[in-house]
Amino acid sequence: TAELRNVHITFYDTRGAETSTLTSRQGTYHWRSGDMEARGNVVVVRTDSATLRTEVIRYSQVRNQVSSDKDFVFDEPTRHIKGTGFTADPDFKVVTANRVTGEGGKFTLPNQ
């Protein structure tokens, strides 16, 4: 396990093209599992400028999924979404969220 400070991570797709960047104040990386947690002013920016802001985000390598149980704000050119807790694919193309408010675009709500 590695404890991280002033985290800046760039994510790439399978072809090596950049998909997003993550910044946060702190983080924990688990070497064996490949899982990661980022904490404190977490900001994820996709290459198309879509932005997610939250206080804690977790990445599960085995599930290939990011999640949080904290409040979040997700902005794209066509939608603005706020909620508490979500799961998503690493590219934030499919997001399932709890207690959502917002406008525009398709969004998957749990148990709907």
URVENSUL-V117799 format. One record per residue. N is the residue number from 1. RES is the residue in three letters. SS is DSSP state (2 for helix, 1 for strand, 0 for the rest). Layout:
n=N res=RES ss=SS
n=N res=RES ss=SS
//
This chain:
n=1 res=THR ss=0
n=2 res=ALA ss=1
n=3 res=GLU ss=1
n=4 res=LEU ss=1
n=5 res=ARG ss=1
n=6 res=ASN ss=1
n=7 res=VAL ss=1
n=8 res=HIS ss=1
n=9 res=ILE ss=1
n=10 res=THR ss=1
n=11 res=PHE ss=1
n=12 res=TYR ss=1
n=13 res=ASP ss=0
n=14 res=THR ss=0
n=15 res=ARG ss=0
n=16 res=GLY ss=0
n=17 res=ALA ss=0
n=18 res=GLU ss=1
n=19 res=THR ss=1
n=20 res=SER ss=1
n=21 res=THR ss=1
n=22 res=LEU ss=1
n=23 res=THR ss=1
n=24 res=SER ss=1
n=25 res=ARG ss=1
n=26 res=GLN ss=1
n=27 res=GLY ss=1
n=28 res=THR ss=1
n=29 res=TYR ss=1
n=30 res=HIS ss=0
n=31 res=TRP ss=0
n=32 res=ARG ss=0
n=33 res=SER ss=0
n=34 res=GLY ss=0
n=35 res=ASP ss=0
n=36 res=MET ss=1
n=37 res=GLU ss=1
n=38 res=ALA ss=1
n=39 res=ARG ss=1
n=40 res=GLY ss=1
n=41 res=ASN ss=1
n=42 res=VAL ss=1
n=43 res=VAL ss=1
n=44 res=VAL ss=1
n=45 res=VAL ss=1
n=46 res=ARG ss=1
n=47 res=THR ss=0
n=48 res=ASP ss=0
n=49 res=SER ss=0
n=50 res=ALA ss=0
n=51 res=THR ss=1
n=52 res=LEU ss=1
n=53 res=ARG ss=1
n=54 res=THR ss=1
n=55 res=GLU ss=1
n=56 res=VAL ss=1
n=57 res=ILE ss=1
n=58 res=ARG ss=1
n=59 res=TYR ss=1
n=60 res=SER ss=1
n=61 res=GLN ss=0
n=62 res=VAL ss=0
n=63 res=ARG ss=0
n=64 res=ASN ss=0
n=65 res=GLN ss=1
n=66 res=VAL ss=1
n=67 res=SER ss=1
n=68 res=SER ss=1
n=69 res=ASP ss=1
n=70 res=LYS ss=1
n=71 res=ASP ss=1
n=72 res=PHE ss=1
n=73 res=VAL ss=1
n=74 res=PHE ss=1
n=75 res=ASP ss=1
n=76 res=GLU ss=1
n=77 res=PRO ss=0
n=78 res=THR ss=0
n=79 res=ARG ss=1
n=80 res=HIS ss=1
n=81 res=ILE ss=1
n=82 res=LYS ss=1
n=83 res=GLY ss=1
n=84 res=THR ss=1
n=85 res=GLY ss=1
n=86 res=PHE ss=1
n=87 res=THR ss=1
n=88 res=ALA ss=1
n=89 res=ASP ss=1
n=90 res=PRO ss=0
n=91 res=ASP ss=0
n=92 res=PHE ss=0
n=93 res=LYS ss=0
n=94 res=VAL ss=0
n=95 res=VAL ss=1
n=96 res=THR ss=1
n=97 res=ALA ss=1
n=98 res=ASN ss=0
n=99 res=ARG ss=0
n=100 res=VAL ss=0
n=101 res=THR ss=1
n=102 res=GLY ss=1
n=103 res=GLU ss=1
n=104 res=GLY ss=0
n=105 res=GLY ss=0
n=106 res=LYS ss=0
n=107 res=PHE ss=0
n=108 res=THR ss=1
n=109 res=LEU ss=1
n=110 res=PRO ss=0
n=111 res=ASN ss=0
n=112 res=GLN ss=0
//
